[in-house]
Amino acid sequence: MQFQELDNDQRREMVNSRQRFEAFQAALKRSDSYRGSMVFSATGGTDYLLKSYYDPKSGLRRQRSLGPRTAETEALKQAFERGRAEAAEDLKAARAAIERQAGINRALGLDRIPDLGARILRALDAAGVMGRGLRVAGTNALFAYEAAAGVRFPVGVTTTEDIDLLFDARARIDFLAEEEVSERSLIALLRRVDRSFERLPADFRARNRDGYLVDLIRPLRNPPWREERTALSPVASDELQAVGIDGLAWLESAPEFAAMAIDQRGYPVRLVAPDPRAFAVHKLWLSGRVDREAERRARDRAQAEAVAALVTAHMPHLPFEVAALQSFPRDVVAAAAPLFVGETEAGFTW
């Protein structure tokens, strides 16, 4: 299989994009640490320094006293306000760098992930659930693999109008607290990206007015009547309920793979997906399922072959080893082994 390799300019700007994205994430983290406020408030004739903040678990606004007004609490308040101002300036500069880089990325043709999918993924990451209860499964995972390898898959294997989100019920789900956000659920996050998203009668799926689909999937447990969580939010009345699917337990237990890719507007997007070796093995297994539609089986096979070829040719640090695939049955791994045997291809520059 041939991959489109990035030229020198594109490689350079992918490196720049990662560095600027890392700087932005650091600035955002610092800015978030100054959420809330510090004010002096009189109680019983005495001024007390009060710190207001949002509880990360409940999302509710809390307040606690840091002590009566003294030289120390005055200095603490001044340091807080000075640090918050500096953090805001750093974040502003980091955002500006991302904006400039986005234009360069578009000009060089580095834009890849469809805009709506990228905005959904970015919202999940900002909410703190990407890689902490949710992973990207299905076609969108390929954008993480190709970005990390510095190549592009053929268009036919990456075309998609939906997102599959793999829900790990074993993980502790903690939405990051945000000001003025009362409902913290997957469906609420989707509606913040696009108000037209609605849960369908098949309650694991949401669709917007343009037909874009988001599926919440989870492993089918054995025994199947074993009780576990099926949703990110236990309180939202129209929250998506993950549907159990056979074989996903293998992906759920596979090592995670995180990478930064570029969306169609040139902006960075962080994805957390299953290890690409596990992805390829699982897709090959799916391609052999007789209960799956012929078109889906053919696409599964093509994606399995494409990802395996990518790993073999461009990810020498990820050898095909049983240790990395121990969550899979031995016969499933053995069946996929021939996909990972081949010469490193030269590819071509475009």
C-alpha angles and dihedrals in degrees: 000000000000122000127196105244121210117248122233095270092050093048091050093051093046087057090048090048092053092048093049091045091052090049090049092050091050091049091047092050091050091048091049090054088065095053114134125025146266118226137161113240129182118238121172091347094307127103114231128190107238124196115206118198143152118258106237091214102046101020088227123137112253134187132201135178121245093190141277122313109285136143088269096052090044089054091045092054092047092049090050093051092045092048092047092052092049091047090051091052092048091050091048091053092046091051090050090052090051090050092052091046091051091061091050091048092052092047091052094046096246093133111116122143114079111254100243093046090049092051091051092049091047091051091051091050093048089051090055098242100104104107090000102085099334132067130179111252131176127028098340090066088070090070089062093049096048093045091054091048096047095236140092131243119229111274094246095068097046102045109118142155098190145047128229113206117197110216118208107202090190093066125089108244114214116170111209110249114252128186116254093008109122101170119054111188139115094257090050091052091051091051091051087059095042122003092208095070112119132175112249126222085263088072096206090067136070126190133190127214091271093055097255109154133211116191125193109207135177138177119281103239128224112254089035094213093062107125122234140140116291100182140050092228122042094194109046107102094213098035117144113261114213115240118224115241127184116248098022093106086075092057092041091058096040119105114272124247120206125189142155117241132177124247128217092270092053097255125133121254126190116219130188113198138156118283107283092237090056090046092055094046092049094047091051090051090050091051089062096052109114091200091063124090115264093238092053092047091053092050091046090054093047092051093046091053093044095050093043090051090049092052092047096047104034110019107058089158088068105062119182099261132159090227090066092048102041092124089068127079112261094242092052091053092045091052091055097046095091090060090065096054116093147095122283106260125225094221119192138267121238 
